[in-house]
Amino acid sequence: MKKALVIVSFGTTYERARRSIDAVEHALAQAAEGYDVFHAYTSSIVRKVLKSRGEIVPSLEEALEKLANESYDTVFVQPTHLLCGNEYDEKSAHRICAMRGDSCVAASVNR
């Protein structure tokens, strides 16, 4: 059984802020023993700037599509968003999985 954890952040183009995201991802990866760990950014602007610098970071949709194509059968999505907003709501894993017809488990922010 292939298991994955996708850590989803808004993203950043600043190296100093990136170190904070990396630290959170590292801690979550250590806690997810037995899972392949991936990350995704919800901000299309951040992804575009990073792409211009030669760094490709997938959106949540792209990450989930890749995992489906690679036959992962268990995928947990862990958002790092501290506040619910447009990026969180529109990019929710539940919405994406429902559109694909897949089941999905995602941590959520309490409102």
Buried (B, 14 or more C-beta within 10 A) or exposed (E): EEBBBBBBBBBBBEEEEBEEBEEBBEEBBEEBEEBBBBBBBBBEEBBEBBEEEEEEBBBBBEBBBBBBEEEBEEBBBBBBBEEBEEBBEEBBBEBBBEEEEEEBEBEEEEE
